[in-house]
């Protein structure tokens, strides 16, 4: 089968990915499903793995964790999860947790210190086939084509978890810093919940998409929104933007940083950035309950998912375009 591998992490313009044409099709282990990949989303986390911003966990790993696939084989014991050959299933970033640590036991499995991740600890969906533990696979909502579903499996779920972490009050004012695959979905969820949304991002394409989706205003990434914010989410992995985002918060506001990677944050001024009970919070992965909750919401409220398809053989080009901001919404790979 065809599969991409991160041979030597480095700048994506230097072609750190290698396409293999003759990998063996993996076999599902106990409790696992073998998926024939139909579509795989291209996530900024894939870029961080490829470029080495996230230290490699598995030499030569195959990236990709927004996977819509067809179940073609069911490993022993996986039947209990209810999947059968021919079913459509989704594989996402969170691949495994131990289920016994204090974080898992209190319902915060996203903080499990032994957690494993698709496309980082195990081979992901930049390939024609992949495995996923059945207990961590998702049922997918109706009303979307396969390409639209793929970004929901990380961009959508993480954006939803970040929105919860931001503690946006009912009818509140939300700022979104960066407007890519995740933000354009989180914005629609917030708008559906009655929020006023302001988008601060580079790039005219992204700003146009935000306005088309109904946000109240758009501006440059470091600009001030037209009114104080009750909450904000940082999607851009740029630490310098934390300062203007905190300064834009109203009293008691919360800034949630949604990315798994962020460049260094400059020194904060206590009175300007944190005083009056402003909060700065990080976001770490998601729980499966978050995923099921978000996908259920997506099934009830049709989200407009902007996707740009690339053939699997052009995965390196898709990552280059993502880094350069050459498209709005999300890219997807089609084997």
Secondary structure in CASP SS format (residue, H / E / C, confidence):
PFRMAT SS
TARGET T0000
AUTHOR 0000-0000-0000
METHOD secondary structure of the structure
MODEL  1
X C 1.00
X C 1.00
X E 1.00
X E 1.00
X E 1.00
X E 1.00
X C 1.00
X C 1.00
X C 1.00
X C 1.00
X C 1.00
X H 1.00
X H 1.00
X H 1.00
X C 1.00
X C 1.00
X E 1.00
X E 1.00
X E 1.00
X E 1.00
X C 1.00
X C 1.00
X C 1.00
X C 1.00
X C 1.00
X C 1.00
X C 1.00
X C 1.00
X C 1.00
X C 1.00
X C 1.00
X E 1.00
X E 1.00
X E 1.00
X E 1.00
X E 1.00
X E 1.00
X E 1.00
X E 1.00
X E 1.00
X E 1.00
X E 1.00
X C 1.00
X H 1.00
X H 1.00
X H 1.00
X H 1.00
X H 1.00
X H 1.00
X H 1.00
X H 1.00
X C 1.00
X C 1.00
X C 1.00
X C 1.00
X C 1.00
X C 1.00
X C 1.00
X C 1.00
X C 1.00
X C 1.00
X C 1.00
X C 1.00
X C 1.00
X C 1.00
X C 1.00
X E 1.00
X E 1.00
X E 1.00
X E 1.00
X E 1.00
X E 1.00
X E 1.00
X E 1.00
X C 1.00
X C 1.00
X C 1.00
X H 1.00
X H 1.00
X H 1.00
X H 1.00
X C 1.00
X C 1.00
X C 1.00
X C 1.00
X C 1.00
X C 1.00
X E 1.00
X E 1.00
X E 1.00
X E 1.00
X C 1.00
X C 1.00
X E 1.00
X E 1.00
X E 1.00
X C 1.00
X C 1.00
X C 1.00
X C 1.00
X C 1.00
X H 1.00
X H 1.00
X H 1.00
X H 1.00
X C 1.00
X C 1.00
X C 1.00
X H 1.00
X H 1.00
X H 1.00
X C 1.00
X C 1.00
X C 1.00
X C 1.00
X E 1.00
X E 1.00
X E 1.00
X C 1.00
X C 1.00
X C 1.00
X E 1.00
X C 1.00
X C 1.00
X C 1.00
X C 1.00
X E 1.00
X C 1.00
X E 1.00
X E 1.00
X E 1.00
X E 1.00
X E 1.00
X H 1.00
X H 1.00
X H 1.00
X C 1.00
X E 1.00
X C 1.00
X C 1.00
X C 1.00
X C 1.00
X C 1.00
X C 1.00
X C 1.00
X H 1.00
X H 1.00
X H 1.00
X H 1.00
X H 1.00
X H 1.00
X H 1.00
X H 1.00
X H 1.00
X H 1.00
X H 1.00
X H 1.00
X H 1.00
X H 1.00
X H 1.00
X H 1.00
X H 1.00
X H 1.00
X H 1.00
X H 1.00
X C 1.00
X C 1.00
X C 1.00
X C 1.00
X C 1.00
X C 1.00
X C 1.00
X E 1.00
X E 1.00
X E 1.00
X E 1.00
X E 1.00
X C 1.00
X C 1.00
X C 1.00
X C 1.00
X C 1.00
X H 1.00
X H 1.00
X H 1.00
X H 1.00
X H 1.00
X H 1.00
X H 1.00
X H 1.00
X H 1.00
X H 1.00
X C 1.00
X C 1.00
X C 1.00
X E 1.00
X E 1.00
X E 1.00
X E 1.00
X E 1.00
X C 1.00
X C 1.00
X C 1.00
X H 1.00
X H 1.00
X H 1.00
X H 1.00
X H 1.00
X H 1.00
X H 1.00
X H 1.00
X H 1.00
X H 1.00
X C 1.00
X C 1.00
X C 1.00
X E 1.00
X E 1.00
X E 1.00
X C 1.00
X C 1.00
X C 1.00
X C 1.00
X C 1.00
X C 1.00
X C 1.00
X C 1.00
X C 1.00
X E 1.00
X E 1.00
X E 1.00
X E 1.00
X E 1.00
X E 1.00
X C 1.00
X C 1.00
X C 1.00
X C 1.00
X C 1.00
X C 1.00
X H 1.00
X H 1.00
X H 1.00
X H 1.00
X H 1.00
X H 1.00
X H 1.00
X C 1.00
X E 1.00
X E 1.00
X E 1.00
X E 1.00
X E 1.00
X E 1.00
X E 1.00
X E 1.00
X E 1.00
X C 1.00
X C 1.00
X C 1.00
X C 1.00
X C 1.00
X C 1.00
X C 1.00
X C 1.00
X C 1.00
X C 1.00
X C 1.00
X C 1.00
X H 1.00
X H 1.00
X H 1.00
X H 1.00
X H 1.00
X C 1.00
X C 1.00
X C 1.00
X C 1.00
X E 1.00
X E 1.00
X E 1.00
X E 1.00
X C 1.00
X C 1.00
X C 1.00
X C 1.00
X C 1.00
X H 1.00
X H 1.00
X H 1.00
X H 1.00
X H 1.00
X H 1.00
X H 1.00
X H 1.00
X H 1.00
X H 1.00
X H 1.00
X H 1.00
X H 1.00
X C 1.00
X C 1.00
X C 1.00
X C 1.00
X C 1.00
X C 1.00
X E 1.00
X E 1.00
X E 1.00
X E 1.00
X E 1.00
X H 1.00
X H 1.00
X H 1.00
X H 1.00
X H 1.00
X H 1.00
X H 1.00
X H 1.00
X H 1.00
X H 1.00
X H 1.00
X H 1.00
X H 1.00
X C 1.00
X C 1.00
X C 1.00
X C 1.00
X C 1.00
X E 1.00
X E 1.00
X E 1.00
X E 1.00
X E 1.00
X C 1.00
END
